[in-house]
Amino acid sequence: MTKSAKQLELLENSQTTAQQLGTLIKSARDIMRKDKGLNGDLDRIPMLTWIMFLKFLDDMERIRESEAELAGEDYHSLIEEPYRWRDWAADEGGITGDDLINFINLEEANLPDGTKGQGLFHYLRSLRSADGKGREEVIATVFRGIINSIQSGYLLRDVVNKVNSIHFDASEEMHTLSRFYETMLREMRDAAGDSGEFYTPRPVVKFIVAATNLQLGETVLDPACGTGGFLLEAFTHLENQCQTIADRRTLQESTIYGIEAKSMSYLLCQMNLLLHGLENPQIDFGNSLIVKRYNEIGDSDRYDVILTNPPFGGEEEVSVKNYFPADMQTAETALLFLQIIMRRLKRPERNKGKPGRAAVVVPNGTLFETGVCARIKEELLTNFNLHTIIRLPKGVFEPYTKIPTNLLFFDRSHPTKEIWFYEIPLPEGRKNYTKTKPMKFEEFSDCISWFHPIAERQENQYAWKVKVEDVLKYDEDEKGRIVSVNLDIKNPNNEKTLEHLPPMEIADSIIRKEQSILELVEEVRSECLSVYSETLKPNEDWTIKYISELCEKPQYGYTAPASTEQIGPHLLRITDIQNGSVNWETVPYCDCPKPEKYLLEKDDILFARTGPTGKSFLVEECPTAVFASYLIRLRVREWVTPQYLYAFFQSPDYWAQVSASTSVSAQPNCNATKLANLKVPIPPLEQQQSIVAYLDNSQEQMREKIDHIKFLQAQTINELDGILPSVLDKIFRKP
């Protein structure tokens, strides 16, 4: 028997039962609870995931190595010695304690084989494939966004030993593990709800996939895929349609696509899909809003079906808004995603007559908001067929968010003529949903029966339709045409319209809403106070540092010649920053002496030297680019989080220091010398990262609450307007 055959036989004989697997995972999580660097499932599950991810990779590598050996072929491992799982993790008595933590965390460390070299994470982040499109890039992208938060190397060794007992190359074990992993993701969702993030409830995902009626051979995209809930449900739905090897190849290789901007969600999504049988998940890491400019999205970037719950309540920077047409620019994340979704749907004339279609979760505000939102909805109604709006019951996403939500179903077949609405009712006797009593898929059963075919739909207690001209209206003022699109249409089949309600009942409803508004405002206030006292408040660990200590020497960009007739390769030149927006122009390469001196790197901070609107700009994604002489580049040292320093440049303290160094008659300005002498309060690295995470989360969370307050206020105004008609109705209606 060959060595590889013995390995495979040994693996087959070492499978664990579902009960043993559950015990292993529980034991690993119990061990992690003892570590001081981890707080709750929101920390523990991602840490457990990257450990499992490396074990999974090594098991897959072993299978490929064995297959190559049996075929008499050479095989090049994705991860080299001594960074493979088998080299540093498989031996239960192997590297541990501080040696293990240093091996994982440090840029240069003592390796398990006794030599010195790159630390594990530093090595994994540097992986590259020959064509730049291989699995090496996936691994590198995953680990660029991960920071090992486990502090005890002894506890980490215990966790590694537990994970080493899991066999990802055993199909039955994989199936069992995938169920455990789904449970862990739900628990993480519950934990994340308190941090401003939440995930789409599984029944909503299942309904959307069922209603969309996916067919094998269609391409499916989720441009904000998170942990992969929509993609996994789509994969499962289409897997049932596979009859041949060719069908399975189509499903595996050219069907499921995703984009995710958050590194940890990217890792969780990869792991989730791999565990459920998608062998090579085609998930891109990045922000869908800026992968390409809106007008540059072509037919090769379009898909048959888009299913998504894009982030809403967030507010994008000017640099992101500039990727969109001038009259469609907005800071609201959900509205920018809606435009991208429309743009990425296949056109029937380029797809054998078959139009692309989409199902999208949107907040209630999208239905009734005006301005840019109205123009985006005008585009949706005039160039797409918005055939169905499903109004979800109140509280589907509670307790993670109170914002009412809707499902938009549209395609690219023709302009909208009429819109069907369906209102999913709360189950009889229920007033709301909770963590322990969430929405169930069965509550969609009547709607699923009604949904297809559209031509046979009938109005009923929960379903009604409106003509497009009743919701899409135009007006004129001195500035020109005004468009209004109100899709917030109440159910006309509900007998309790405002004028038929008793005036006191309307007044009581207004009081309840006002109480909810006060509660939301108090939540925002309490959150600010608690987070400040626990996370943000300076303490004895904070120090005051000069920029010159935090960064390399501030550097000016290059001065381009006034004119040139030289012709050569081109670079992009950053010319200015206004309100966080970066302007670019193309210049000949040969105009810039030593261009490598002025090339930008990720996490560089660019700073506009003069002007009250001049701001810093954090380079997150950029083309090959040099920067102009009236900009200054800051490059932080390894013990400073770039996002933390960037946040400082948005603070009043920064502007106070700049203004103090500027004469009264002059506008605020700051040269490299002044920049170097600015003082910045610096906490320890971990607290810097906590502050950045808080700022990211709180922005979305507070925006959600503010939007919900606006929604309640709009309802209150509507009900106030209904009191007088209600009084008149009671006086003059016939008994």
Disulfide bonds with the S-S distance in Angstrom:
none
